[in-house]
Amino acid sequence: MAAAAAVLSPASRAADPAESSSRADRPEAPAAVVVRPGDSLWSLAERHRPDRDPVVVVDEIRRLNGMDGYLVYVGQRLLVPTDR
């Protein structure tokens, strides 16, 4: 009986409208990208979050990656915010 409750419990939570709406409010995990030739924080911000102000996204990229400055290097792996 406990096994049935354990199996059915996650399914019932998935159908709970309150739970699914709270998931929609949570930001998605950042995506990892590799810096390509010609990339800058600004171009990464515009490419990955075109719906938002690039100044805000650049600051978020810097925060996610613990960056003090604004320089990026080809081959560097960075976390970028995503809405997906």
Secondary structure, DSSP 4 states (H G I P E B T S, - for coil): -HHHHHHHHHHHHHT-HHHHHHHHHSPPPPEEEE--TT--HHHHHHHH-TTS-HHHHHHHHHHHTT-SSS---TT-EEEE----
